[in-house]
Amino acid sequence: MDTAAPAPGTTPAVALPRRAGIGLRHPHVPAFLGGERPDVAWVEVHSETYLVAGGPRLAALEAIRRDYALSCHGVGLSLGSAAGLDAKHLANLRQLYDRLRPDQISDHLAWTGTGGAYLNDLLPLPLTAETRDVVAVNIAHAQDALGRRLLVENPSLYMPLTLPPGVEAIPEPQFLADLVARTGCGLLLDVNNVVVCAHNLGFDVAAYLADFPLEAVGEIHVAGHRREAFAPWVGPDAGAGGVVLIDDHGSRVSDTVWDLLAGVLARTGPLPVLVEWDMDVPPLEVLLGEAAHAQSLLDGVAPHA
């Protein structure tokens, strides 16, 4: 495997099968190690779950990796950190990726810690020119340190960020397009996040996707979300109809998200689509059923040139 850092424009955005996959969660691991392999094209794991030197968990994933395409999805790079990336965390990720040789890696447009403290959350960034410069440097550093192209996921948001007077916000699709142009990274389009943000922040989904750099998308996520009655911490103007959508990955994918996925695929052609389910993890059969629905949508679109 070539471990040199990818140059902008030289690495294809899509490295996984253009089919449906599922997030591999611990309760389902035994099924993948048994005699009958679950019928799914690829699996994705959270990178930080496997940052260990050895042991049965990592050995099980290595065994599964021999039979399935693999994506590693990080939650701790903190690409928005003004202090730069954590060198030890990068080294640990590089060791894991060199061992597993995943087909694709990704992380989030967010910050996750400060002053050496990890805050265990994907915190929002002000989308300004200054932030863009910071994130671009961090993405370039990450790709160089990891020796692989990184996909960056669009965030889920619950309230608008207030910027200082005179500071202009960059629309999120343009912000992401700028990162792709500057660093050669790819994008992970989380369709559920688009639905959640559009509802909570009150923007138009069609206009957002019209400006989104779909040509850089190497993976799509879908997931469930929950609806909550107006939460005081959100603010009086957020959440259409007094309801806030929470990106909790704890239920079936909504019809709204499926419909939006179908619309995206009609524009892009088949892409790798992952069904995420992290809270109240159901039996594997339920998750495979959701993946089968995603696959039916993929089968209904023609490949694009």
ZAMARGU-4260 file (C-alpha; in steps of 0.2 Angstrom, whole numbers, plus 5000, padded with zeros to 4 digits):
<rodrens>
0) 5000/5000/5000 | 5006/5017/4996 | 5007/5027/5012 | 5012/5044/5005 | 5001/5058/5009
5) 4989/5061/4994 | 4991/5076/4983 | 4975/5087/4979 | 4966/5080/4965 | 4976/5064/4963
10) 4966/5052/4974 | 4948/5046/4970 | 4935/5052/4982 | 4927/5034/4983 | 4938/5020/4989
15) 4924/5008/4996 | 4911/4998/4986 | 4897/5009/4980 | 4885/4999/4990 | 4876/4999/5007
20) 4886/4996/5023 | 4883/4996/5041 | 4892/5002/5057 | 4899/4987/5066 | 4895/4988/5084
25) 4901/4976/5097 | 4884/4966/5100 | 4885/4961/5081 | 4903/4956/5080 | 4900/4937/5084
30) 4889/4936/5069 | 4903/4942/5057 | 4914/4928/5065 | 4902/4914/5062 | 4900/4902/5048
35) 4887/4913/5039 | 4893/4930/5034 | 4880/4944/5035 | 4875/4950/5018 | 4882/4967/5018
40) 4896/4975/5007 | 4906/4984/5020 | 4907/4989/5038 | 4913/5005/5047 | 4920/5006/5064
45) 4924/5021/5076 | 4943/5022/5075 | 4945/5027/5093 | 4936/5011/5099 | 4951/5001/5092
50) 4966/5011/5098 | 4974/4997/5107 | 4990/4987/5105 | 4981/4970/5104 | 4969/4959/5112
55) 4953/4950/5107 | 4943/4966/5101 | 4956/4971/5088 | 4959/4953/5083 | 4941/4951/5079
60) 4941/4966/5069 | 4956/4960/5059 | 4947/4944/5056 | 4932/4953/5049 | 4943/4965/5039
65) 4949/4949/5029 | 4931/4947/5022 | 4924/4964/5021 | 4929/4981/5015 | 4932/4993/5030
70) 4930/5011/5033 | 4937/5019/5049 | 4927/5034/5056 | 4936/5045/5069 | 4928/5056/5082
75) 4943/5063/5090 | 4954/5072/5078 | 4947/5089/5082 | 4950/5097/5065 | 4944/5114/5071
80) 4957/5115/5085 | 4966/5132/5085 | 4980/5123/5094 | 4983/5110/5081 | 4981/5092/5081
85) 4987/5080/5095 | 5003/5071/5089 | 5000/5056/5100 | 4983/5053/5094 | 4989/5055/5076
90) 5003/5042/5079 | 4990/5030/5087 | 4978/5032/5072 | 4993/5029/5060 | 4997/5013/5069
95) 4980/5007/5068 | 4977/5012/5050 | 4993/5004/5045 | 4988/4988/5054 | 4970/4987/5047
100) 4973/4995/5030 | 4956/5003/5029 | 4949/5007/5012 | 4943/5024/5018 | 4945/5035/5034
105) 4935/5050/5040 | 4932/5062/5054 | 4921/5077/5057 | 4921/5096/5054 | 4921/5100/5073
110) 4932/5103/5088 | 4933/5090/5102 | 4945/5097/5115 | 4956/5111/5122 | 4971/5112/5133
115) 4974/5093/5132 | 4957/5089/5138 | 4945/5079/5127 | 4927/5084/5129 | 4918/5069/5122
120) 4908/5079/5110 | 4908/5085/5092 | 4907/5104/5095 | 4902/5117/5082 | 4914/5129/5073
125) 4911/5147/5067 | 4912/5145/5048 | 4924/5160/5045 | 4939/5163/5035 | 4950/5162/5050
130) 4942/5145/5055 | 4944/5139/5037 | 4963/5143/5037 | 4965/5133/5054 | 4955/5118/5048
135) 4964/5117/5031 | 4981/5117/5040 | 4974/5103/5052 | 4967/5093/5037 | 4984/5094/5028
140) 4993/5089/5044 | 4982/5074/5047 | 4983/5068/5029 | 5002/5069/5030 | 5003/5061/5047
145) 4991/5047/5042 | 4997/5044/5025 | 4979/5044/5018 | 4966/5055/5011 | 4954/5060/5024
150) 4935/5062/5022 | 4927/5077/5032 | 4909/5075/5038 | 4897/5090/5038 | 4891/5093/5056
155) 4874/5092/5065 | 4869/5108/5073 | 4856/5114/5085 | 4857/5133/5085 | 4865/5146/5075
160) 4882/5153/5081 | 4883/5171/5084 | 4898/5180/5076 | 4907/5196/5082 | 4901/5212/5072
165) 4910/5213/5056 | 4914/5195/5054 | 4906/5186/5039 | 4901/5168/5040 | 4905/5157/5025
170) 4890/5146/5019 | 4894/5128/5024 | 4894/5121/5007 | 4907/5134/5001 | 4917/5131/5017
175) 4918/5113/5013 | 4922/5116/4995 | 4936/5127/5000 | 4943/5114/5011 | 4943/5101/4997
180) 4951/5114/4985 | 4965/5118/4998 | 4969/5101/5004 | 4963/5088/4992 | 4952/5080/5006
185) 4936/5071/5002 | 4919/5074/5010 | 4907/5062/5019 | 4890/5068/5017 | 4879/5064/5031
190) 4861/5066/5024 | 4853/5064/5042 | 4864/5079/5048 | 4857/5090/5033 | 4839/5086/5038
195) 4843/5089/5056 | 4852/5106/5053 | 4839/5112/5040 | 4825/5109/5053 | 4834/5116/5068
200) 4842/5131/5059 | 4828/5134/5046 | 4837/5133/5030 | 4832/5126/5013 | 4838/5108/5010
205) 4837/5110/4991 | 4847/5126/4991 | 4860/5118/5003 | 4863/5103/4991 | 4863/5114/4976
210) 4879/5122/4982 | 4886/5106/4990 | 4902/5100/4981 | 4895/5082/4978 | 4909/5078/4966
215) 4920/5077/4982 | 4909/5065/4991 | 4917/5048/4995 | 4904/5041/5007 | 4886/5045/5013
220) 4879/5042/5030 | 4861/5040/5035 | 4854/5037/5053 | 4839/5040/5064 | 4836/5055/5074
225) 4824/5059/5088 | 4811/5073/5090 | 4811/5083/5106 | 4799/5097/5112 | 4806/5114/5113
230) 4822/5114/5124 | 4825/5131/5133 | 4844/5130/5129 | 4841/5131/5111 | 4833/5148/5110
235) 4816/5154/5106 | 4818/5154/5087 | 4826/5137/5084 | 4817/5121/5079 | 4802/5122/5067
240) 4785/5120/5076 | 4793/5120/5093 | 4802/5104/5090 | 4821/5101/5089 | 4829/5086/5080
245) 4843/5077/5089 | 4856/5067/5079 | 4856/5052/5091 | 4858/5038/5079 | 4846/5028/5090
250) 4831/5023/5078 | 4827/5019/5060 | 4830/5031/5046 | 4816/5043/5044 | 4806/5044/5027
255) 4813/5062/5025 | 4831/5056/5026 | 4827/5041/5014 | 4819/5053/5002 | 4834/5065/5003
260) 4846/5051/5000 | 4837/5046/4984 | 4838/5064/4978 | 4856/5064/4981 | 4860/5048/4973
265) 4850/5053/4958 | 4863/5067/4956 | 4878/5057/4960 | 4875/5040/4955 | 4879/5025/4967
270) 4890/5030/4981 | 4895/5020/4997 | 4880/5022/5009 | 4882/5018/5028 | 4868/5015/5040
275) 4873/5022/5057 | 4865/5015/5073 | 4874/5019/5090 | 4861/5021/5103 | 4849/5007/5108
280) 4857/4996/5096 | 4845/4984/5088 | 4847/4966/5083 | 4858/4964/5068 | 4843/4959/5057
285) 4835/4976/5060 | 4851/4985/5054 | 4853/4974/5039 | 4835/4978/5034 | 4839/4996/5035
290) 4855/4993/5024 | 4844/4983/5012 | 4833/4998/5010 | 4848/5009/5006 | 4854/4996/4994
295) 4837/4996/4985 | 4839/5015/4982 | 4857/5012/4976 | 4850/4999/4964 | 4838/5011/4957
300) 4851/5024/4951 | 4862/5022/4936 | 4881/5025/4937 | 4887/5042/4932 | 4901/5044/4920
</rodrens>
